[in-house]
Amino acid sequence: MGKIAAILPNEYLEHLTRKLVEEKGLENIEVHLGDLYQGLTIVDNSNDIDVIISRGGTADLLKKNTNIPVVYIRVHLADILKLISSAFYMKKKILFAGFDKIFEDAGTLKTLEMLIGTNIKQLNLYGLKSLSEEFKEYVVIADTVNFEIATENGLEAYLIESGEEAIMEAINNALQIQEYVNFEKKKREEILNIVNSVDFGMIYVSPEENVISNEIANKYLGNLKKNFLEKIRNQKSYEEVFSQGNEKYYVDLKSLNEGRKIITIRKAIELEKAERYIRKNLRAKGFVAKHTFEDIIGKSEMLKRVIIKAKSFAQSDANVILFGESGSGKELFAQSIHNASPRKGNPFVAINCATLPKDLLESELFGYVEGAFTGAKKEKMGLFELAHKGTLFLDEIDQIPFELQGKLLRAIEEKEILKVGGSSLVPVDTRIISATNIDPEILIRNNKLRLDLYSRLSVLLLRIPPLRERREDISELLGYFIRIFEQKYSVKVPKPDEEKIKKLMDYSWPGNVRELQNFVERITILYGTDSFEEAFCEFEDLLESDHLAINHNEPILKEIEAQLVQILIKKGNFTKTEIAKLLGVSRTYLWRKLKELGLE
């Protein structure tokens, strides 16, 4: 705890104050005799003063030239009236000579004039070069400085004294202020400890605009500190990247309660390191693409063309939409594109949009702030933020509610997201790969997909062929899955004979590669039991019904469709758009059909 310094302008006050301090046992109060600049010298030569007690001009001077709280010893009205009665006895005019504060404490001149029934002149003699003869008509009632000037010039003068009551009042006020000062000092020390405990720049601004900063902040800001603090003075939140020398720094201001502010300053390079650590941590949590193009099984010409196209897409940073039936391998292609792209070292975050209700889907995509809804006890990052600098894979994009698609569009266009319940935008750098198993043009016509959103998502469009369009890959896929499940279940399964493979190739596989994978897993589990042959028998039944339902009709339908296209082309009266409209197909589908027929 610091001390209280009582600096008194005259011996009477010094003696009386010392007496009271000793009687009350107030050991932390030091009593000094010093008038005006003598008092200022005492303060300059002392350490750890919490509060000053003084009076008159000396108190004014100390208050003006130090940052230490000053408590004035008041002059009571009764003390003044005693001196005035002496002036009355001498039948002279009255001159109050002193610093204004003394007479403010004693009462206004008007009050005194009403009490004594005469006019009172007020003047501060301090600083006057000479006193005229007219002053000899007055009795001077003065503070210490003016009393000395008056007596030196031969004037009748009385020194204004403060009694014990006024001194004790000042002492009690000083003790209360010291208690508050110590409380604030302790709070400041705690804040300073916090500010100095971090390894980045930090500045604390109190409601009174007192600033506490650590050495790191002072170093980072340098000569910009004063202008910076003035710039953010009226800001409640603020972000900026600024350069100082060869370094770039990120500044973030947050407002706390009761008008307090915290400003953090970090080197941009340190934030980048932290971001890399977070990305590494995200990989540990599973936000990573595990597959590459080498994991795509098959050697058919159709599959090769699709892979070549996908590899070229990987070199671009444009958004991609994958169109293919369920089970055809859309996520496998999405992961492969990511791992062949410049973003491969960053997160790959996938979500199936069909698995979540609308309200939950929004908070999953964009995150939410604390208190955004019941149960939101702390802020959560959304998938866009988790995929920052990486890829966000949106499977079954057509399942996103139409009203939410607008917010998704804005996030893609502006490269920034607004969290649920939030008020500030968060910048994100995320590539979008989306997927659907329904023709996008059908989705747009049925108001299941916004045209403007589709335009943003489909800068690059990749059609994943169904397994029935690359039947020559079935044998290789079969062998691959057998090896996988042999290892998983610790069994050895002989590869099916040519007859069985032919039957497998004849089947249309509406569930595509996933259906084939499930079939192989089933026969692997059943191998060595009576059910193994049953599994193939069941498959043959399935194959027979498939032939009846699809294979007999498919060639006829394809032939009719091909003939229609050829007739319309030969007539030459129709544009490709009109032909597509007549057939009820998209221009993309028509283009593929023309290519198959050699009519493009």
Order of alpha helices (4+ residues) and beta strands (2+ residues): beta-alpha-beta-alpha-beta-alpha-beta-alpha-beta-alpha-alpha-beta-beta-alpha-beta-alpha-beta-beta-alpha-alpha-beta-beta-beta-alpha-alpha-beta-alpha-beta-alpha-beta-beta-alpha-beta-alpha-beta-beta-beta-alpha-alpha-beta-alpha-alpha-alpha-alpha-alpha-alpha-alpha
